Amino acid sequence: MSVKQQQVITDEQWQHARTIWDYHQMHHDLRRCDVAIGLGSHDLGVARAAAEFYHAGWFSLLVFSGATSPTTAARFPRGEAVHYREHALELGVPDEAILVESSATNTGQNISLSRQLLADSGTQPTSVLLISKPYMERRAYATARKVWPEVDVVCASEPLELDDYVSSIGDPKLIIDMLVGDLQRVIEYPKLGYAIEQPVPGDVNDAYQALLRAGFDSRLLSS
């Protein structure tokens, strides 16, 4: 942890963040799936992980899904999925192994529109490897189980610890805000019909409440 990070975020807050980080990851064992879906975001690590998993033989067909959002328009002006595809091609994934879904603007659409794209291409998978940001695995899983309950879902992400992920992004406050925001969505989205319910252990809820009180709230849902 850098001196700058220590000046902004206390050790106790980092421990709370690690508790939530660990909860967000599903810790699934990788296994062969019919297809993979790379969920669009600001994080190009999704495309790196997808390329690594492809070369390891965990799937043979990959969908990148995502349009743009206010937080990704400058970084990925042609759309998240398009930029992911370009990066995967640079990493040796063959063009014929990639489908691009470029309209989705939320996780539910990532999954439902990818499902439709696969069906239109003649593919009816029974298992899907969902590739996301490390702290989005649980929300992706809960959403997929709601939107596409027929498939067996395996979640995966770039294998990074929290400190390494923060270093790769370069904004520790933003990352903790995102951890908190994603946990709020895990809690609230089932009530809105967007996802299945996930149990939240007491230590995770305590960490969440402590970080909320400390002002890590820029990524909360609008009330």
C-alpha positions in Angstrom: 0.0 0.0 0.0 1.4 3.4 -0.9 1.9 6.3 1.4 -0.8 8.2 -0.5 -3.3 5.3 0.1 -2.4 5.2 3.8 -3.1 8.9 4.1 -6.6 8.5 2.6 -7.8 5.1 3.8 -7.2 3.7 7.3 -6.0 0.1 7.9 -9.4 -0.7 9.4 -11.2 0.6 6.2 -8.8 -1.6 4.1 -9.8 -4.6 6.2 -13.5 -3.9 5.6 -12.8 -3.5 1.9 -11.0 -6.9 1.8 -13.9 -8.5 3.6 -16.3 -7.3 0.9 -13.9 -8.0 -1.9 -13.7 -11.7 -0.8 -17.5 -11.9 -0.5 -18.0 -10.6 -4.0 -15.9 -13.4 -5.5 -17.8 -16.7 -5.9 -14.6 -18.8 -5.7 -15.9 -21.2 -8.4 -13.6 -23.9 -9.7 -13.1 -23.3 -13.4 -14.5 -26.0 -15.6 -15.2 -26.4 -19.3 -18.3 -24.5 -20.4 -20.1 -24.3 -23.7 -19.6 -20.6 -24.0 -18.2 -17.6 -22.1 -19.6 -14.1 -21.7 -17.3 -11.2 -21.0 -19.3 -8.5 -19.2 -18.5 -5.0 -20.3 -17.1 -2.4 -17.9 -14.3 0.1 -17.4 -11.9 -2.8 -16.8 -9.9 -4.2 -19.7 -8.8 -7.0 -17.4 -12.1 -8.8 -18.4 -10.7 -9.1 -21.9 -7.3 -10.3 -20.6 -8.9 -12.9 -18.4 -11.1 -14.0 -21.3 -8.1 -14.5 -23.6 -6.3 -16.4 -20.9 -9.3 -18.7 -20.2 -9.8 -19.3 -23.9 -6.2 -20.3 -24.5 -6.5 -22.7 -21.4 -9.4 -24.4 -23.2 -12.2 -23.6 -20.8 -14.6 -22.6 -23.7 -14.5 -22.3 -27.5 -17.0 -19.5 -28.1 -16.9 -16.1 -26.4 -19.4 -13.2 -26.3 -18.2 -9.8 -25.3 -21.2 -7.7 -24.2 -21.4 -4.0 -23.5 -22.3 -0.6 -25.0 -20.9 2.5 -23.3 -21.7 4.3 -20.1 -20.8 7.7 -18.7 -17.8 6.0 -17.0 -16.6 4.2 -20.1 -17.4 6.4 -23.0 -14.0 8.2 -22.9 -12.0 5.0 -22.4 -13.9 2.8 -24.8 -15.5 5.3 -27.3 -16.5 2.5 -29.8 -18.2 0.5 -27.0 -16.9 -1.8 -24.3 -17.5 -5.0 -26.2 -15.8 -3.7 -29.3 -12.7 -2.7 -27.4 -12.7 -6.0 -25.5 -12.8 -7.9 -28.8 -9.9 -5.8 -30.2 -7.8 -6.5 -27.1 -8.6 -10.3 -27.2 -7.6 -10.4 -30.8 -4.3 -8.8 -29.9 -3.9 -11.6 -27.3 -4.4 -14.3 -29.8 -8.0 -15.2 -29.6 -9.2 -16.0 -33.2 -11.8 -13.7 -34.7 -14.2 -16.7 -35.4 -14.3 -17.5 -31.7 -15.7 -14.0 -30.7 -19.2 -12.6 -31.0 -19.9 -9.0 -30.1 -23.1 -7.8 -28.4 -22.8 -4.0 -28.4 -26.2 -2.8 -27.0 -26.3 -3.8 -23.4 -26.2 -1.0 -20.8 -26.6 -3.1 -17.6 -25.8 -6.6 -16.4 -29.3 -8.0 -17.0 -29.0 -6.9 -20.6 -25.5 -8.2 -20.9 -26.9 -11.7 -20.2 -30.2 -11.5 -21.9 -28.9 -9.9 -25.1 -25.9 -12.3 -25.2 -28.4 -15.2 -24.8 -30.3 -13.9 -27.8 -27.2 -13.4 -29.9 -26.1 -16.9 -29.2 -29.5 -18.3 -30.1 -29.5 -16.2 -33.4 -26.1 -17.8 -34.2 -27.5 -21.3 -33.6 -26.0 -21.9 -30.2 -28.0 -23.1 -27.2 -25.5 -23.5 -24.4 -26.2 -25.5 -21.2 -23.2 -23.9 -19.3 -21.8 -20.4 -19.3 -18.6 -19.0 -18.0 -19.3 -15.4 -16.8 -16.2 -13.3 -16.9 -16.4 -10.0 -15.0 -14.4 -7.6 -12.8 -13.2 -9.4 -9.7 -15.7 -7.6 -7.4 -18.7 -8.2 -9.7 -18.7 -12.0 -9.7 -21.5 -12.4 -7.2 -23.8 -9.8 -8.7 -23.2 -11.3 -12.2 -24.0 -14.8 -10.8 -27.2 -13.6 -9.0 -28.3 -11.8 -12.2 -27.7 -14.7 -14.5 -29.6 -17.1 -12.2 -32.6 -14.8 -12.5 -32.3 -13.9 -16.2 -31.1 -17.3 -17.5 -31.9 -19.9 -14.9 -31.7 -22.8 -17.4 -27.9 -22.7 -17.7 -25.2 -23.8 -15.4 -23.2 -20.7 -14.4 -19.6 -20.5 -13.5 -18.1 -17.2 -12.5 -14.5 -16.1 -13.1 -12.4 -13.0 -13.2 -8.8 -11.9 -13.5 -6.9 -13.5 -10.6 -5.9 -10.5 -8.6 -5.8 -9.6 -4.9 -7.4 -6.3 -3.8 -4.1 -4.4 -3.4 -3.0 -5.5 -6.9 -6.4 -4.5 -8.4 -6.2 -1.1 -6.8 -2.7 -0.7 -8.2 -3.9 -1.6 -11.7 -6.8 0.9 -11.5 -4.9 3.6 -9.6 -7.8 5.0 -7.6 -8.3 3.3 -4.2 -11.2 5.5 -3.0 -13.1 4.7 -6.3 -12.5 1.0 -5.9 -13.8 0.9 -2.4 -16.8 3.0 -3.5 -17.4 0.4 -6.2 -17.2 -2.5 -3.7 -19.8 -0.8 -1.6 -22.0 0.0 -4.5 -21.9 -3.5 -5.9 -22.8 -4.9 -2.4 -25.8 -2.5 -2.2 -26.9 -3.9 -5.6 -26.5 -7.5 -4.4 -28.8 -6.6 -1.5 -31.3 -4.4 -3.3 -31.7 -5.9 -6.8 -33.6 -9.1 -5.7 -36.3 -6.8 -4.3 -36.6 -5.2 -7.8 -36.7 -8.5 -9.6 -33.2 -8.1 -11.2 -31.4 -10.9 -9.4 -31.8 -13.8 -7.0 -31.2 -13.2 -3.4 -27.8 -13.8 -1.9 -27.1 -14.3 1.8 -24.9 -11.6 3.3 -22.9 -12.7 6.3 -22.8 -10.6 9.4 -19.1 -9.6 9.0 -19.8 -8.5 5.4 -22.8 -6.4 6.5 -20.8 -4.9 9.3 -18.0 -3.9 6.9 -20.5 -2.5 4.5 -22.1 -0.3 7.2 -18.8 0.9 8.4 -17.6 2.0 4.9 -21.0 3.7 4.3 -20.5 5.7 7.5 -17.0 6.6 6.4 -18.3 8.1 3.2 -17.5 5.5 0.6 -20.8 6.1 -1.2 -20.2 7.6 -4.7 -21.4 4.4 -6.4 -24.7 3.9 -4.5 -28.0 3.6 -6.3 -29.9 6.8 -6.8 -32.7 7.0 -4.2 
